[in-house]
Amino acid sequence: MVGFLEQTFVLRAADTDARGEWRPGSMFLAMQEAGGAQSESLGIGMTALRERNLAWVINRARLHLTRAPRIGQTVTLRTWPKTPQHFFFPRYYQFWADGQPVGAASTLYVQLDLTARRMAKPWLCDHTELNCDLEPPLPLPGGIPALDAPAETFGRVARYSDLDINGHVNNARYLDWFGDCFDHAAHGARALEDLLIHYNREIRPDEAVTLTLRNGGATSVLKGECDGAPCFAIGAQWRERR
């Protein structure tokens, strides 16, 4: 049995958007760093995986927010793993702002073979039992429902600033791409309440991505394809700002 890892920090301008709210992409970066730090402490982090030509990559994630923390607030992030399921490693997160609960996330990770560029048979240290006794704050990420609404199509290319040390578009950048699909007025009228993302295949440097966005009331769905093959999908629920 393992414990949880907790980090506390003050939200900076670099972490927030034009409204001073914590950007979802920045939240995913904080989740990535916290999960990576606990994995390192358990002997199954990037250092250990690189010796086996492997990397941790996220496969699915769900984020739920009751409100977005704001610049200058003290944020506490807690994360912990649960028992692996076949090739998938569940990891959970909770967030507080100035001591008040504001959200939670559930994720599924897999291990990537860095040469074959495909999901690998998992490697784990024999002495490590990846399970914490804390209860999940959210169900594991489920399916993204189809949305029957008019489609808008955009183009995007995976540029240098999108990439991470694993040689592909970082998981958090997909959230930035999603946010960029909406203008300033749209973000001012409504706030993100629930988000689900599926990472179907990695996007490599300089690949051209076709983004298709559908909006229907309080729901939005964004899908990305490369050469006709699905790469990712995001489903979001919004709430009207007061």
C-alpha positions as CSV (number, residue, x, y, z in Angstrom):
1,M,0.0,0.0,0.0
2,V,1.3,3.5,-0.9
3,G,0.2,6.9,0.4
4,F,-0.6,10.1,-1.4
5,L,1.5,13.0,-2.5
6,E,0.5,16.6,-1.7
7,Q,1.9,19.8,-3.1
8,T,0.9,23.4,-2.2
9,F,1.8,26.5,-4.3
10,V,0.5,30.0,-5.1
11,L,-1.0,30.5,-8.6
12,R,1.1,32.8,-10.7
13,A,0.2,34.9,-13.7
14,A,1.9,32.3,-15.9
15,D,-0.6,29.7,-14.7
16,T,-3.7,31.7,-15.5
17,D,-5.7,33.0,-18.4
18,A,-7.0,36.5,-19.3
19,R,-9.6,36.3,-16.5
20,G,-7.0,35.4,-13.9
21,E,-8.3,31.8,-13.7
22,W,-6.2,28.6,-13.6
23,R,-6.0,27.4,-17.2
24,P,-7.0,23.7,-17.7
25,G,-3.7,23.1,-19.6
26,S,-1.8,24.5,-16.7
27,M,-3.8,22.3,-14.3
28,F,-2.8,19.2,-16.4
29,L,0.9,20.3,-16.3
30,A,0.6,20.4,-12.5
31,M,-1.0,17.0,-12.4
32,Q,1.7,15.6,-14.6
33,E,4.5,17.0,-12.4
34,A,2.9,15.8,-9.2
35,G,2.2,12.3,-10.6
36,G,5.7,12.1,-11.9
37,A,7.2,13.2,-8.5
38,Q,5.3,10.4,-6.7
39,S,6.3,7.9,-9.3
40,E,9.9,8.8,-8.9
41,S,9.6,8.3,-5.1
42,L,8.2,4.8,-5.8
43,G,11.0,3.9,-8.1
44,I,8.8,3.8,-11.2
45,G,9.3,7.3,-12.6
46,M,10.9,8.6,-15.7
47,T,14.4,7.7,-14.6
48,A,13.5,4.0,-14.2
49,L,11.4,3.8,-17.3
50,R,14.0,5.4,-19.5
51,E,16.4,2.6,-18.6
52,R,13.8,0.3,-20.2
53,N,13.1,2.6,-23.2
54,L,9.7,3.3,-21.8
55,A,7.7,6.4,-20.9
56,W,4.5,7.1,-19.0
57,V,1.8,8.6,-21.2
58,I,-1.8,9.5,-20.4
59,N,-4.5,7.6,-22.2
60,R,-7.7,9.1,-20.8
61,A,-8.5,11.9,-18.3
62,R,-11.6,13.5,-16.7
63,L,-11.6,16.8,-14.9
64,H,-14.4,18.2,-12.9
65,L,-14.4,21.8,-11.4
66,T,-16.9,23.5,-9.1
67,R,-14.9,26.7,-9.7
68,A,-11.6,27.6,-11.1
69,P,-8.9,28.8,-8.7
70,R,-7.7,32.3,-9.3
71,I,-4.3,34.1,-9.5
72,G,-2.7,34.6,-6.0
73,Q,-4.7,31.8,-4.4
74,T,-2.9,29.0,-2.6
75,V,-3.6,25.8,-4.3
76,T,-3.2,22.3,-2.8
77,L,-3.0,19.4,-5.2
78,R,-3.2,15.8,-3.9
79,T,-2.6,12.7,-6.0
80,W,-2.5,9.0,-5.5
81,P,-2.5,5.7,-7.6
82,K,-4.9,2.8,-7.5
83,T,-4.4,-0.8,-8.4
84,P,-3.3,-1.3,-12.1
85,Q,-5.9,-2.8,-14.4
86,H,-4.3,-4.8,-17.2
87,F,-2.3,-2.3,-19.2
88,F,-3.8,0.7,-17.5
89,F,-2.7,2.6,-14.3
90,P,-5.4,4.7,-12.6
91,R,-4.3,7.9,-10.9
92,Y,-6.5,10.4,-9.1
93,Y,-6.3,14.1,-8.1
94,Q,-8.0,16.5,-5.8
95,F,-7.7,20.3,-5.8
96,W,-8.2,22.9,-3.0
97,A,-8.0,26.7,-3.3
98,D,-7.4,28.6,-0.1
99,G,-8.5,25.5,1.8
100,Q,-11.8,25.0,-0.1
101,P,-12.4,22.0,-2.4
102,V,-12.7,23.1,-6.0
103,G,-12.3,20.0,-8.2
104,A,-11.0,16.6,-8.9
105,A,-9.6,14.5,-11.8
106,S,-9.3,10.8,-12.7
107,T,-6.8,9.5,-15.2
108,L,-5.6,6.4,-16.9
109,Y,-1.9,6.0,-17.8
110,V,-0.1,3.5,-20.0
111,Q,3.5,2.8,-20.8
112,L,4.9,3.8,-24.3
113,D,7.7,1.9,-26.1
114,L,9.8,4.8,-27.2
115,T,11.2,2.9,-30.2
116,A,8.1,1.2,-31.5
117,R,6.0,4.3,-30.5
118,R,3.1,2.1,-29.3
119,M,1.7,0.9,-25.9
120,A,4.1,-1.5,-24.2
121,K,3.6,-4.4,-21.9
122,P,3.8,-2.7,-18.5
123,W,6.9,-2.9,-16.4
124,L,6.7,-2.5,-12.6
125,C,9.1,-2.9,-9.8
126,D,8.3,-6.1,-8.1
127,H,8.5,-4.5,-4.6
128,T,5.9,-1.8,-5.4
129,E,2.2,-2.2,-4.7
130,L,0.5,0.6,-6.6
131,N,-2.5,1.1,-4.5
132,C,-3.6,3.8,-2.0
133,D,-6.5,3.4,0.4
134,L,-8.0,6.8,-0.5
135,E,-11.3,6.5,-2.3
136,P,-11.6,7.8,-5.9
137,P,-13.2,11.3,-6.1
138,L,-14.5,10.6,-9.6
139,P,-15.3,7.6,-11.7
140,L,-12.6,6.5,-14.2
141,P,-12.9,8.4,-17.5
142,G,-15.7,7.0,-19.7
143,G,-16.8,7.5,-23.3
144,I,-17.4,10.8,-25.1
145,P,-20.9,11.0,-26.4
146,A,-21.7,11.8,-30.0
147,L,-23.0,15.4,-30.5
148,D,-25.4,16.1,-33.4
149,A,-24.5,19.7,-34.1
150,P,-23.0,21.7,-37.0
151,A,-19.2,21.3,-37.4
152,E,-16.5,23.9,-37.6
153,T,-13.1,22.8,-38.9
154,F,-9.7,24.2,-38.1
155,G,-6.1,23.3,-38.9
156,R,-3.3,23.0,-36.5
157,V,0.4,21.9,-36.8
158,A,2.4,20.4,-34.0
159,R,5.1,23.0,-33.5
160,Y,8.1,23.2,-31.2
161,S,6.3,24.7,-28.2
162,D,3.7,21.9,-28.3
163,L,6.3,19.1,-27.8
164,D,7.6,17.4,-24.6
165,I,10.5,15.2,-23.7
166,N,8.7,12.1,-25.1
167,G,8.9,13.6,-28.6
168,H,5.2,14.3,-29.1
169,V,2.5,16.9,-28.3
170,N,2.3,17.1,-24.5
171,N,-1.0,16.1,-23.0
172,A,-1.6,19.5,-21.6
173,R,-1.3,21.2,-25.0
174,Y,-4.5,19.5,-26.2
175,L,-6.4,21.5,-23.5
176,D,-4.8,24.7,-24.8
177,W,-5.8,23.8,-28.4
178,F,-9.4,23.2,-27.1
179,G,-9.5,26.6,-25.3
180,D,-8.3,28.4,-28.5
181,C,-11.3,27.2,-30.4
182,F,-13.5,29.7,-28.5
183,D,-13.2,33.5,-28.5
184,H,-12.7,35.8,-25.5
185,A,-16.5,36.5,-25.3
186,A,-17.4,32.8,-25.2
187,H,-15.0,32.2,-22.3
188,G,-16.4,35.3,-20.5
189,A,-20.0,33.9,-20.8
190,R,-19.4,30.4,-19.5
191,A,-16.9,28.4,-17.4
192,L,-15.7,24.9,-17.8
193,E,-17.4,22.5,-15.5
194,D,-16.5,19.0,-16.7
195,L,-14.0,17.8,-19.3
196,L,-13.2,14.3,-20.7
197,I,-10.3,13.7,-23.0
198,H,-9.2,10.5,-24.9
199,Y,-5.7,10.3,-26.3
200,N,-6.0,7.9,-29.2
201,R,-2.6,8.2,-30.7
202,E,0.4,10.5,-30.3
203,I,0.9,13.6,-32.5
204,R,4.5,13.8,-33.6
205,P,6.6,16.9,-34.5
206,D,5.3,18.9,-37.6
207,E,2.2,16.7,-38.1
208,A,-0.8,18.5,-39.5
209,V,-3.9,18.0,-37.4
210,T,-7.5,18.6,-38.6
211,L,-9.7,19.8,-35.7
212,T,-13.5,19.4,-35.8
213,L,-15.6,21.3,-33.2
214,R,-19.3,20.8,-32.5
215,N,-21.3,22.9,-30.0
216,G,-24.7,22.1,-28.7
217,G,-26.0,24.1,-25.8
218,A,-23.8,23.5,-22.8
219,T,-21.8,20.7,-24.5
220,S,-18.8,20.9,-26.8
221,V,-16.9,18.1,-28.6
222,L,-13.6,18.6,-30.3
223,K,-12.0,15.8,-32.4
224,G,-8.5,15.8,-33.9
225,E,-7.3,13.7,-36.9
226,C,-4.0,13.2,-38.7
227,D,-4.3,11.8,-42.2
228,G,-7.8,10.7,-41.5
229,A,-6.8,8.7,-38.3
230,P,-8.3,9.8,-35.0
231,C,-5.7,11.3,-32.6
232,F,-7.8,12.6,-29.7
233,A,-11.3,13.7,-28.7
234,I,-12.4,16.1,-26.0
235,G,-15.9,16.4,-24.6
236,A,-16.8,19.4,-22.3
237,Q,-19.7,20.6,-20.2
238,W,-20.0,24.3,-19.5
239,R,-21.9,26.3,-17.0
240,E,-23.1,29.9,-17.4
241,R,-21.2,32.5,-15.4
242,R,-23.2,34.4,-12.8
